Amino acid sequence: MLRYSWAAMRRVAQIAATFALAFLVYLVLTLPSGSLGLWSLDELLAGAVISLLVALVSHRLLWERGGWRLLNPWRWLVFLVYLFGPFLLAMAKANLDVAYRVITGRINPGIVKFNPGLKTDAGRTMLANSITLTPGTLTLEVDEETGDFYVHWINVRHVDPKPEEVCGPFPHWAKVVAE
């Protein structure tokens, strides 16, 4: 008789749930493209294979270290508010600022270090991606032990900036959504 440990069964359940979530996202993203009703057989097979690979590689990220909180629908609603509110506004302002600096030549690029006080990988990843997607800034590295961010900034005003000076309200929103 085969006996499985609770840890092994939990891991299989985590992989299965991650597969189901990834496959559902795939189906939603490819909704109007199929020939057999909504999806073609090739699309369904490709989606299943891709979802299985994603589940095998990333199930730990979703389920361990507090990843459950990212499945909360309220956090997704707050994320959408962030995405279409403060993030979109910051991106528009950054585009105008970079255009101004390119035209006038008033740039003072450099690498700055700051600590936004984020504790989770999800929060740090959200902040790093928000910074990198905004013109004029690029996240170079995040120190896993201290939580320090190293960011290339187009207009360094001083050596030791506060997080809000470099990336605006992004750290606050990363805490609200991902921590």
Secondary structure, DSSP 8 states (H G I E B T S, - for coil): -----HHHHHHHHHHHHHHHHHHHHHHHHTGGG-SSTTS-HHHHHHHHHHHHHHHHHHHHHHHSTTGGGGG-HHHHHHHHHHIIIIIHHHHHHHHHHHHHHHHH---B-EEEEE-----SHHHHHHHHHHHHHSTTEEEEEE-TTT--EEEEESB--SSS--HHHHHTTHHHHHHHHH-
